[in-house]
Amino acid sequence: MTGEPGAVVLHTSWRGRFLSTVPPAVLLLGGLWGLSAGGSVIAVLLVVLGGFVLAVGLFDFPWRAVIGPEGVERRCPLRTDRLPWERVTAIARPRSTKMGERLTGKSGLVAEVGKRRYLLTNRCESRFEYEAVDGALGRWSGGTLLRASEPENEVAPTWMYQRRMDDGDGFVDAPSDLPRWPSRR
């Protein structure tokens, strides 16, 4: 063991995962059913729309983001998107359409690459995950800014409902002298 801290792993919500895959799949299947029953313009539109939105969800909605020495990895169901530190200018909060999220800063994180923003997580990280991301940027990024407000103390970690792999898997826990969130080992 080198003593070097591991990568920081942030997860998206189950709600986001569900909404990025199941409703588009239902649209696609409904359109295919309509085509098999005789077809119509509406069935063709459902197939095209459902297929497009499902492809976006499977290729571009990250289920987890790994912030490590080489940069940021967005792990989507059908691909892994790697953003090296040389390209990432900032880690920030996304522009939220919900007034409550905008005022309290309870939205997730995005990686800014030029004018483009890549979603890392759609839910707010815990205070300890925020500090781990800040520390990771200081160790590895070489100048990437953290332009995100600190989350409240009560925010649960993003791994709360994820399966834990082993020690050193990148999940961030609270220091041992503070109350810990229950683990699902």
Backbone as a chain_set.jsonl record, in Angstrom:
{"seq": "MTGEPGAVVLHTSWRGRFLSTVPPAVLLLGGLWGLSAGGSVIAVLLVVLGGFVLAVGLFDFPWRAVIGPEGVERRCPLRTDRLPWERVTAIARPRSTKMGERLTGKSGLVAEVGKRRYLLTNRCESRFEYEAVDGALGRWSGGTLLRASEPENEVAPTWMYQRRMDDGDGFVDAPSDLPRWPSRR", "coords": {"N": [[0.85, -1.188, 0.0], [0.652, 2.136, -0.91], [-0.104, 4.42, 0.376], [-1.206, 6.461, -0.981], [-4.156, 8.194, -1.622], [-7.148, 6.675, -2.872], [-9.128, 6.666, -5.91], [-12.041, 8.753, -6.223], [-15.357, 7.809, -6.032], [-18.455, 8.534, -7.38], [-21.963, 8.195, -7.395], [-24.907, 8.022, -9.478], [-28.439, 8.64, -8.994], [-30.929, 6.092, -8.323], [-33.372, 6.725, -9.346], [-32.751, 8.447, -11.479], [-31.375, 6.625, -13.115], [-33.435, 4.838, -13.686], [-35.289, 6.549, -15.038], [-33.779, 7.242, -17.255], [-33.68, 4.971, -18.783], [-35.952, 3.102, -18.671], [-38.582, 4.426, -19.344], [-37.959, 5.355, -22.064], [-37.499, 2.835, -23.249], [-40.021, 1.692, -23.021], [-41.486, 3.395, -24.722], [-40.198, 2.728, -27.163], [-40.793, -0.049, -27.356], [-43.594, 0.121, -27.425], [-43.936, 1.469, -29.851], [-42.82, -0.446, -31.593], [-44.657, -2.502, -31.199], [-46.907, -1.24, -32.249], [-46.089, -1.018, -34.926], [-45.966, -3.71, -35.618], [-48.63, -4.345, -35.492], [-49.778, -3.369, -37.74], [-48.889, -0.855, -38.326], [-48.224, 2.664, -38.427], [-47.939, 6.223, -38.804], [-47.593, 7.336, -36.295], [-46.649, 5.136, -34.832], [-44.161, 4.749, -36.047], [-42.933, 7.17, -35.351], [-42.86, 6.824, -32.556], [-41.072, 4.658, -32.374], [-38.726, 5.801, -33.434], [-38.329, 8.042, -31.709], [-38.3, 6.767, -29.155], [-36.137, 4.976, -29.523], [-34.01, 6.783, -29.984], [-33.931, 8.315, -27.546], [-33.498, 6.253, -25.712], [-30.983, 5.346, -26.59], [-29.432, 7.626, -26.014], [-29.704, 7.628, -23.219], [-28.421, 5.198, -22.558], [-25.855, 5.491, -23.618], [-24.93, 7.977, -22.716], [-25.762, 8.752, -20.123], [-24.349, 8.863, -17.066], [-23.74, 6.202, -14.791], [-22.035, 6.033, -12.755], [-19.327, 8.069, -11.603], [-15.849, 8.347, -11.739], [-13.296, 9.859, -10.122], [-10.045, 10.292, -10.602], [-6.397, 9.824, -10.704], [-5.76, 10.115, -13.456], [-7.805, 11.595, -14.514], [-11.257, 12.287, -15.086], [-13.632, 9.755, -15.137], [-16.537, 8.853, -16.74], [-18.834, 6.5, -16.255], [-20.969, 4.96, -18.175], [-23.857, 2.885, -19.023], [-23.284, 1.6, -21.562], [-20.821, 2.558, -22.402], [-17.611, 4.013, -21.582], [-16.614, 7.153, -20.72], [-13.817, 9.084, -20.918], [-12.278, 11.796, -19.413], [-9.519, 13.611, -19.561], [-7.379, 15.359, -17.213], [-6.2, 17.59, -18.407], [-8.103, 18.618, -20.118], [-10.345, 19.208, -18.555], [-11.84, 21.942, -17.128], [-13.254, 22.776, -14.894], [-15.043, 21.527, -12.014], [-18.351, 21.57, -11.315], [-21.622, 22.678, -10.134], [-24.584, 21.662, -11.811], [-26.7, 23.691, -13.91], [-29.697, 24.197, -12.491], [-33.162, 23.493, -12.956], [-35.046, 23.446, -11.067], [-36.319, 25.421, -8.533], [-35.9, 25.064, -5.75], [-33.643, 23.371, -5.658], [-31.794, 25.031, -6.845], [-31.553, 27.109, -5.006], [-30.662, 25.834, -2.647], [-28.471, 24.375, -3.432], [-28.53, 21.626, -3.968], [-28.131, 19.965, -6.138], [-26.412, 17.722, -8.415], [-23.111, 17.077, -9.747], [-21.112, 18.423, -12.425], [-18.682, 18.068, -15.038], [-16.76, 20.497, -16.506], [-15.76, 21.062, -19.749], [-14.255, 23.081, -21.707], [-16.796, 24.819, -23.314], [-18.62, 22.914, -22.928], [-20.604, 20.754, -20.858], [-20.373, 17.959, -18.824], [-22.321, 15.553, -17.323], [-21.75, 14.304, -14.111], [-22.86, 13.304, -11.72], [-26.261, 13.061, -10.756], [-27.273, 13.67, -8.332], [-26.866, 15.209, -5.132], [-23.743, 15.109, -3.496], [-22.293, 13.777, -0.429], [-20.991, 15.644, 2.41], [-18.447, 14.637, 3.014], [-17.747, 13.313, 0.687], [-17.651, 15.528, -0.997], [-15.448, 16.886, 0.134], [-13.506, 14.963, -0.422], [-13.496, 15.028, -3.226], [-12.593, 17.658, -3.586], [-10.036, 17.4, -2.433], [-8.971, 15.516, -4.221], [-8.891, 17.0, -6.584], [-6.965, 18.871, -5.852], [-4.712, 17.222, -5.566], [-4.371, 15.868, -8.059], [-5.286, 17.292, -10.366], [-4.046, 19.662, -11.279], [-4.881, 22.379, -11.443], [-7.61, 22.454, -12.023], [-10.723, 23.865, -11.319], [-12.937, 23.877, -8.464], [-16.057, 24.605, -8.565], [-18.422, 24.526, -6.896], [-20.973, 24.685, -4.523], [-20.696, 23.885, -1.029], [-22.165, 20.896, 0.212], [-24.956, 20.331, 2.468], [-24.631, 19.133, 5.875], [-26.334, 16.979, 6.393], [-26.732, 15.494, 4.109], [-26.922, 12.435, 2.462], [-24.422, 10.0, 1.504], [-23.487, 9.341, -1.942], [-23.152, 6.676, -2.463], [-24.936, 5.335, -0.908], [-27.068, 3.483, -1.467], [-25.795, 1.544, -2.921], [-23.958, -1.378, -3.896], [-21.261, -2.338, -1.941], [-17.868, -2.836, -2.758], [-15.138, -3.572, -1.853], [-12.594, -2.825, 0.614], [-10.902, 0.19, -0.14], [-12.155, 0.771, -2.509], [-12.831, 3.221, -3.469], [-15.073, 4.421, -2.436], [-16.285, 6.961, -0.334], [-16.117, 7.468, 3.045], [-17.359, 8.766, 6.168], [-15.189, 10.335, 8.604], [-13.895, 8.307, 11.3], [-14.575, 9.233, 13.856], [-17.004, 10.476, 13.664], [-20.6, 10.108, 13.357], [-21.524, 7.343, 11.361], [-22.811, 6.594, 8.11], [-25.053, 3.933, 7.473], [-23.697, 0.943, 6.175], [-23.944, -1.172, 3.293], [-22.878, -3.867, 3.351]], "CA": [[0.0, 0.0, 0.0], [1.502, 3.309, -1.064], [-0.592, 5.537, 1.178], [-1.862, 7.377, -1.904], [-5.606, 8.015, -1.593], [-7.728, 6.111, -4.083], [-10.041, 7.483, -6.691], [-13.32, 9.066, -5.603], [-16.452, 7.27, -6.834], [-19.753, 9.171, -7.14], [-23.02, 7.455, -8.085], [-26.161, 8.7, -9.777], [-29.583, 8.093, -8.256], [-31.696, 5.026, -8.978], [-34.439, 7.39, -10.093], [-32.168, 8.884, -12.739], [-31.103, 5.434, -13.912], [-34.732, 4.347, -14.157], [-35.87, 7.478, -16.004], [-32.979, 7.307, -18.482], [-33.751, 3.724, -19.552], [-37.241, 2.4, -18.745], [-39.59, 5.087, -20.193], [-37.654, 5.266, -23.495], [-37.688, 1.46, -23.703], [-41.465, 1.505, -23.164], [-41.838, 4.069, -25.983], [-39.684, 1.917, -28.258], [-41.589, -1.278, -27.445], [-44.932, 0.51, -27.876], [-43.843, 1.741, -31.284], [-42.631, -1.724, -32.292], [-45.938, -3.191, -31.149], [-47.761, -0.561, -33.22], [-45.652, -1.406, -36.27], [-46.335, -5.115, -35.871], [-50.087, -4.427, -35.593], [-50.245, -2.725, -38.962], [-48.053, 0.312, -38.564], [-48.782, 3.995, -38.658], [-46.942, 7.282, -38.637], [-47.359, 7.474, -34.856], [-45.798, 4.016, -34.417], [-42.809, 5.043, -36.537], [-42.412, 8.243, -34.502], [-42.545, 6.249, -31.251], [-39.848, 3.856, -32.514], [-37.597, 6.715, -33.618], [-38.135, 8.803, -30.482], [-37.896, 5.846, -28.089], [-34.782, 4.485, -29.811], [-33.051, 7.865, -29.788], [-33.808, 8.649, -26.127], [-32.872, 5.103, -25.058], [-29.557, 5.375, -26.932], [-28.822, 8.698, -25.219], [-29.642, 7.164, -21.829], [-27.454, 4.109, -22.393], [-24.505, 5.912, -24.007], [-24.477, 9.259, -22.184], [-26.148, 9.015, -18.738], [-23.403, 8.105, -16.241], [-24.249, 5.524, -13.598], [-21.092, 6.451, -11.726], [-18.187, 8.852, -12.068], [-14.643, 8.047, -10.976], [-12.339, 10.96, -10.195], [-8.777, 9.662, -10.259], [-5.161, 10.51, -11.107], [-5.711, 10.411, -14.89], [-8.881, 12.498, -14.879], [-12.607, 11.9, -14.691], [-14.259, 8.722, -15.961], [-17.987, 8.737, -16.641], [-19.158, 5.123, -16.632], [-22.344, 4.812, -18.64], [-24.1, 1.455, -19.234], [-22.69, 1.029, -22.768], [-19.506, 3.117, -22.733], [-16.897, 4.775, -20.565], [-16.142, 8.421, -21.267], [-12.657, 9.534, -20.143], [-11.958, 13.214, -19.558], [-8.236, 13.858, -18.894], [-7.32, 16.62, -16.46], [-5.807, 18.708, -19.282], [-9.298, 19.147, -20.777], [-11.37, 19.602, -17.583], [-11.539, 23.263, -16.569], [-13.896, 22.934, -13.582], [-16.105, 20.653, -11.534], [-19.333, 22.559, -10.859], [-23.015, 22.244, -10.027], [-25.302, 21.962, -13.059], [-27.762, 24.682, -13.823], [-30.91, 23.47, -12.126], [-34.425, 24.128, -13.306], [-35.888, 23.466, -9.874], [-35.962, 26.56, -7.686], [-35.376, 24.589, -4.471], [-32.271, 22.888, -5.85], [-30.953, 26.167, -7.163], [-31.314, 27.89, -3.799], [-29.954, 25.076, -1.615], [-27.283, 23.73, -3.982], [-28.671, 20.189, -3.789], [-28.022, 19.213, -7.383], [-25.18, 16.943, -8.515], [-21.891, 17.711, -10.256], [-20.761, 18.299, -13.828], [-17.313, 18.421, -15.414], [-16.774, 21.462, -17.599], [-14.681, 20.929, -20.72], [-14.553, 24.205, -22.594], [-18.169, 25.277, -23.1], [-19.457, 21.731, -22.757], [-20.743, 20.263, -19.483], [-20.613, 16.524, -18.764], [-22.92, 15.165, -16.062], [-21.034, 13.302, -13.321], [-23.877, 12.716, -10.865], [-27.479, 13.874, -10.75], [-27.69, 13.897, -6.946], [-25.85, 15.884, -4.331], [-22.819, 14.252, -2.757], [-22.193, 14.101, 0.997], [-19.92, 16.581, 2.753], [-17.174, 13.932, 2.965], [-17.441, 13.112, -0.732], [-17.264, 16.844, -1.501], [-14.068, 17.127, 0.57], [-12.641, 14.041, -1.158], [-13.368, 15.575, -4.586], [-11.727, 18.826, -3.453], [-8.68, 16.886, -2.236], [-8.531, 14.875, -5.464], [-8.536, 18.067, -7.523], [-5.693, 19.436, -5.393], [-3.617, 16.263, -5.784], [-4.177, 15.333, -9.405], [-5.791, 18.009, -11.535], [-3.153, 20.7, -11.785], [-5.523, 23.657, -11.711], [-9.055, 22.385, -12.24], [-11.457, 24.557, -10.262], [-14.136, 23.292, -7.883], [-17.029, 25.691, -8.472], [-19.66, 23.938, -6.389], [-21.186, 25.002, -3.117], [-20.605, 22.726, -0.135], [-23.475, 20.352, 0.579], [-25.3, 20.367, 3.877], [-24.12, 17.983, 6.625], [-27.301, 15.89, 6.456], [-26.863, 14.824, 2.821], [-26.397, 11.062, 2.462], [-23.443, 9.768, 0.434], [-24.059, 8.825, -3.181], [-23.067, 5.214, -2.481], [-25.819, 4.83, 0.142], [-27.841, 2.312, -1.88], [-24.973, 0.797, -3.872], [-23.235, -2.51, -3.323], [-19.864, -2.044, -1.631], [-17.007, -3.848, -3.347], [-14.166, -3.958, -0.836], [-11.881, -1.645, 1.087], [-10.094, 0.787, -1.19], [-12.909, 0.8, -3.754], [-13.101, 4.594, -3.86], [-16.205, 4.978, -1.722], [-15.821, 7.878, 0.69], [-16.853, 7.36, 4.302], [-17.1, 9.805, 7.156], [-14.13, 9.972, 9.548], [-14.376, 7.338, 12.287], [-15.087, 9.86, 15.069], [-18.333, 11.011, 13.4], [-21.577, 9.05, 13.067], [-21.38, 6.827, 10.009], [-23.984, 6.125, 7.422], [-25.026, 2.47, 7.446], [-23.117, 0.355, 4.973], [-24.662, -2.342, 2.806], [-21.921, -4.952, 3.088]], "C": [[0.889, 1.242, 0.0], [1.077, 4.466, -0.186], [-1.276, 6.592, 0.329], [-3.371, 7.143, -1.842], [-6.114, 7.49, -2.931], [-8.626, 7.106, -4.793], [-11.343, 7.682, -5.919], [-14.417, 8.59, -6.554], [-17.753, 7.946, -6.411], [-20.804, 8.457, -7.984], [-24.214, 8.337, -8.392], [-27.289, 8.005, -9.019], [-30.243, 6.968, -9.044], [-32.823, 5.623, -9.795], [-33.937, 7.851, -11.455], [-31.873, 7.709, -13.664], [-32.392, 4.884, -14.514], [-35.274, 5.236, -15.272], [-35.069, 7.561, -17.305], [-33.096, 6.045, -19.327], [-35.165, 3.166, -19.723], [-38.288, 3.144, -19.591], [-39.225, 5.094, -21.684], [-37.829, 3.85, -24.057], [-39.175, 1.156, -23.895], [-41.959, 2.182, -24.441], [-41.423, 3.235, -27.185], [-40.518, 0.655, -28.445], [-43.024, -0.986, -27.904], [-44.959, 0.799, -29.367], [-43.658, 0.472, -32.093], [-43.921, -2.536, -32.312], [-46.907, -2.58, -32.163], [-47.389, -0.907, -34.65], [-46.068, -2.827, -36.601], [-47.843, -5.28, -36.026], [-50.617, -3.725, -36.834], [-49.488, -1.469, -39.298], [-48.834, 1.578, -38.813], [-47.649, 5.0, -38.484], [-46.6, 7.443, -37.159], [-46.444, 6.355, -34.358], [-44.355, 4.25, -34.857], [-42.171, 6.129, -35.684], [-42.043, 7.717, -33.115], [-41.263, 5.425, -31.303], [-38.628, 4.771, -32.615], [-37.298, 7.476, -32.321], [-37.648, 7.908, -29.346], [-36.484, 5.324, -28.291], [-33.726, 5.542, -29.572], [-32.837, 8.155, -28.306], [-33.176, 7.491, -25.352], [-31.373, 5.063, -25.351], [-28.826, 6.453, -26.136], [-28.668, 8.249, -23.771], [-28.58, 6.105, -21.609], [-26.018, 4.533, -22.709], [-24.02, 7.168, -23.296], [-24.929, 9.569, -20.762], [-25.24, 8.192, -17.828], [-24.084, 7.454, -15.047], [-23.297, 5.747, -12.439], [-19.954, 7.21, -12.386], [-17.018, 8.546, -11.141], [-13.659, 9.182, -11.21], [-11.02, 10.423, -9.688], [-7.581, 10.424, -10.787], [-5.123, 10.905, -12.582], [-6.761, 11.419, -15.332], [-10.202, 11.985, -14.356], [-13.109, 10.853, -15.672], [-15.743, 8.721, -15.696], [-18.348, 7.345, -17.139], [-20.655, 5.001, -16.899], [-22.59, 3.325, -18.893], [-23.388, 0.863, -20.455], [-21.364, 1.651, -23.198], [-18.906, 3.803, -21.517], [-16.295, 5.99, -21.242], [-15.022, 8.93, -20.376], [-12.35, 10.993, -20.471], [-10.641, 13.473, -18.836], [-8.208, 15.24, -18.246], [-6.954, 17.803, -17.342], [-7.012, 19.367, -19.931], [-10.325, 19.704, -19.794], [-10.976, 20.941, -16.958], [-12.138, 23.457, -15.184], [-14.835, 21.77, -13.295], [-17.106, 21.598, -10.873], [-20.698, 21.904, -10.659], [-23.706, 22.55, -11.356], [-26.325, 23.065, -12.833], [-29.059, 23.921, -13.587], [-32.145, 24.243, -12.543], [-35.348, 24.199, -12.109], [-35.413, 24.573, -8.937], [-35.346, 26.104, -6.37], [-33.951, 24.091, -4.588], [-31.333, 24.052, -6.118], [-30.596, 26.953, -5.91], [-30.478, 27.141, -2.77], [-28.702, 24.389, -2.138], [-27.345, 22.219, -3.874], [-28.651, 19.405, -5.094], [-26.648, 18.539, -7.422], [-24.003, 17.75, -9.016], [-21.746, 17.474, -11.753], [-19.277, 18.628, -13.994], [-17.408, 19.358, -16.609], [-15.53, 21.276, -18.453], [-14.963, 21.976, -21.791], [-15.945, 24.729, -22.282], [-19.122, 24.114, -22.862], [-19.46, 21.262, -21.313], [-21.123, 18.788, -19.538], [-21.147, 16.163, -17.383], [-22.067, 14.093, -15.39], [-22.001, 12.567, -12.404], [-25.077, 13.647, -10.808], [-28.004, 14.113, -9.344], [-26.533, 14.495, -6.167], [-25.015, 14.868, -3.558], [-22.802, 14.655, -1.28], [-21.044, 15.088, 1.219], [-18.553, 15.903, 2.615], [-16.771, 13.618, 1.524], [-17.007, 14.424, -1.363], [-15.813, 17.141, -1.135], [-13.093, 16.199, -0.144], [-12.441, 14.515, -2.596], [-12.437, 16.774, -4.565], [-10.268, 18.392, -3.282], [-8.121, 16.244, -3.489], [-8.127, 15.919, -6.499], [-7.202, 18.694, -7.142], [-4.505, 18.522, -5.677], [-3.329, 16.02, -7.254], [-4.45, 16.289, -10.55], [-4.849, 19.056, -12.099], [-3.876, 21.967, -12.184], [-7.006, 23.613, -12.018], [-9.769, 22.992, -11.046], [-12.603, 23.704, -9.738], [-15.097, 24.447, -7.652], [-18.387, 25.125, -8.074], [-19.783, 24.296, -4.915], [-21.11, 23.731, -2.283], [-21.999, 22.22, 0.186], [-23.71, 20.469, 2.074], [-24.794, 19.093, 4.554], [-25.037, 16.776, 6.567], [-27.412, 15.089, 5.164], [-26.192, 13.452, 2.885], [-25.386, 10.901, 1.333], [-24.095, 9.143, -0.795], [-24.018, 7.304, -3.239], [-24.075, 4.565, -1.541], [-26.57, 3.56, -0.257], [-27.114, 1.51, -2.954], [-24.31, -0.373, -3.161], [-21.774, -2.11, -3.131], [-19.005, -3.17, -2.182], [-16.015, -4.396, -2.331], [-13.515, -2.694, -0.308], [-11.014, -1.115, -0.045], [-10.819, 0.863, -2.516], [-13.273, 2.211, -4.2], [-14.307, 5.206, -3.194], [-15.683, 5.822, -0.573], [-16.72, 7.756, 1.907], [-16.505, 8.541, 5.196], [-15.928, 9.386, 8.027], [-14.707, 9.135, 10.692], [-14.935, 7.991, 13.551], [-16.47, 10.486, 14.879], [-19.313, 9.865, 13.173], [-21.469, 8.638, 11.604], [-22.728, 6.463, 9.427], [-23.929, 4.607, 7.394], [-24.503, 1.964, 6.112], [-23.913, -0.88, 4.587], [-23.693, -3.44, 2.445], [-22.6, -6.265, 3.169]], "O": [[1.783, 1.366, 0.837], [1.841, 5.417, -0.02], [-1.869, 7.527, 0.868], [-3.822, 6.007, -1.993], [-5.574, 7.82, -3.986], [-8.844, 8.227, -4.332], [-11.698, 6.87, -5.065], [-14.408, 8.926, -7.738], [-18.114, 7.935, -5.234], [-20.565, 8.15, -9.152], [-24.502, 9.284, -7.661], [-27.107, 6.917, -8.473], [-30.132, 6.899, -10.268], [-33.19, 5.076, -10.835], [-34.615, 7.67, -12.466], [-32.1, 7.798, -14.871], [-32.44, 4.515, -15.688], [-35.673, 4.741, -16.326], [-35.622, 7.913, -18.347], [-32.657, 6.038, -20.477], [-35.536, 2.79, -20.835], [-38.848, 2.53, -20.5], [-40.105, 4.86, -22.511], [-38.256, 3.681, -25.199], [-39.547, 0.444, -24.827], [-42.768, 1.606, -25.168], [-42.204, 3.054, -28.119], [-40.905, 0.326, -29.566], [-43.599, -1.751, -28.677], [-45.899, 0.416, -30.063], [-44.261, 0.317, -33.155], [-44.243, -3.18, -33.311], [-47.636, -3.297, -32.849], [-48.266, -1.071, -35.498], [-46.474, -3.119, -37.726], [-48.294, -6.253, -36.63], [-51.825, -3.514, -36.945], [-49.454, -1.06, -40.459], [-49.948, 1.561, -39.337], [-46.545, 4.65, -38.067], [-45.439, 7.663, -36.812], [-45.555, 6.605, -33.544], [-43.426, 3.969, -34.099], [-40.996, 6.027, -35.329], [-41.023, 8.12, -32.554], [-40.452, 5.485, -30.378], [-37.616, 4.538, -31.954], [-36.148, 7.544, -31.889], [-36.69, 8.251, -28.653], [-35.714, 5.236, -27.335], [-32.664, 5.25, -29.022], [-31.696, 8.234, -27.849], [-32.397, 7.725, -24.428], [-30.576, 4.776, -24.456], [-27.724, 6.219, -25.639], [-27.62, 8.463, -23.161], [-27.905, 6.11, -20.579], [-25.072, 3.995, -22.134], [-22.815, 7.418, -23.266], [-24.506, 10.591, -20.222], [-25.335, 6.965, -17.808], [-24.905, 8.077, -14.374], [-23.694, 5.664, -11.276], [-19.657, 7.021, -13.566], [-17.173, 8.491, -9.921], [-13.241, 9.438, -12.339], [-10.874, 10.129, -8.502], [-7.723, 11.548, -11.268], [-4.52, 11.92, -12.931], [-6.633, 12.03, -16.393], [-10.263, 11.331, -13.315], [-13.024, 11.034, -16.886], [-16.17, 8.602, -14.548], [-18.183, 7.046, -18.322], [-21.476, 4.946, -15.984], [-21.628, 2.561, -18.974], [-22.928, -0.277, -20.39], [-20.836, 1.303, -24.254], [-19.602, 4.128, -20.555], [-15.554, 5.869, -22.218], [-15.247, 9.184, -19.193], [-12.186, 11.371, -21.631], [-10.632, 13.551, -17.607], [-8.909, 16.16, -18.666], [-7.365, 18.926, -17.049], [-6.961, 20.551, -20.264], [-11.102, 20.586, -20.159], [-9.918, 21.061, -16.34], [-11.599, 24.216, -14.378], [-15.349, 21.119, -14.205], [-16.743, 22.348, -9.967], [-20.895, 20.731, -10.977], [-23.441, 23.588, -11.963], [-26.749, 23.327, -11.708], [-29.459, 23.094, -14.405], [-32.179, 25.472, -12.494], [-36.334, 24.936, -12.131], [-34.232, 24.641, -8.595], [-34.367, 26.694, -5.914], [-33.129, 24.357, -3.71], [-30.191, 24.047, -5.659], [-29.463, 27.413, -5.765], [-29.661, 27.754, -2.084], [-27.93, 23.859, -1.339], [-26.307, 21.58, -3.702], [-29.125, 18.269, -5.129], [-25.818, 18.773, -6.543], [-23.897, 18.948, -8.754], [-22.198, 16.458, -12.281], [-18.696, 19.367, -13.199], [-18.062, 19.045, -17.604], [-14.403, 21.325, -17.96], [-15.804, 21.777, -22.668], [-16.251, 25.048, -21.133], [-20.31, 24.325, -22.619], [-18.447, 21.357, -20.62], [-22.078, 18.411, -20.216], [-20.493, 16.439, -16.377], [-21.704, 13.097, -16.015], [-21.966, 11.339, -12.321], [-24.929, 14.869, -10.811], [-29.073, 14.701, -9.178], [-25.367, 14.302, -6.512], [-25.541, 13.887, -3.034], [-23.245, 15.747, -0.926], [-20.234, 15.329, 0.324], [-17.602, 16.528, 2.147], [-15.588, 13.654, 1.185], [-16.088, 14.437, -2.182], [-15.036, 17.591, -1.976], [-11.968, 16.601, -0.443], [-11.336, 14.416, -3.13], [-11.575, 16.9, -5.436], [-9.372, 18.952, -3.913], [-6.939, 16.401, -3.796], [-7.137, 15.744, -7.209], [-6.395, 19.014, -8.014], [-3.415, 18.999, -5.994], [-2.167, 15.97, -7.657], [-3.886, 16.11, -11.629], [-4.866, 19.307, -13.304], [-3.511, 22.583, -13.185], [-7.606, 24.661, -12.254], [-9.459, 22.674, -9.898], [-13.175, 22.903, -10.476], [-14.976, 25.18, -6.671], [-19.366, 25.231, -8.813], [-18.815, 24.218, -4.16], [-21.42, 22.64, -2.762], [-22.915, 23.011, 0.407], [-22.777, 20.681, 2.848], [-24.555, 18.088, 3.885], [-24.562, 15.646, 6.683], [-28.128, 14.089, 5.132], [-25.043, 13.329, 3.307], [-25.478, 11.588, 0.316], [-25.135, 8.492, -0.691], [-24.779, 6.7, -3.995], [-24.065, 3.343, -1.394], [-26.691, 2.645, 0.557], [-27.747, 0.874, -3.796], [-24.127, -0.341, -1.944], [-21.133, -1.604, -4.052], [-19.379, -4.339, -2.082], [-16.065, -5.579, -1.994], [-13.858, -1.597, -0.747], [-10.455, -1.892, -0.821], [-10.177, 1.005, -3.557], [-13.956, 2.379, -5.211], [-14.555, 6.4, -3.361], [-14.728, 5.428, 0.096], [-17.936, 7.921, 1.812], [-15.494, 9.217, 5.004], [-15.686, 8.189, 8.182], [-15.89, 9.254, 11.01], [-15.71, 7.351, 14.262], [-17.052, 10.979, 15.844], [-18.895, 8.759, 12.83], [-21.338, 9.483, 10.719], [-23.656, 6.078, 10.138], [-22.838, 4.044, 7.3], [-24.834, 2.501, 5.055], [-24.487, -1.553, 5.443], [-23.698, -3.902, 1.304], [-21.964, -7.302, 2.978]]}, "num_chains": 1, "name": "protein.A"}
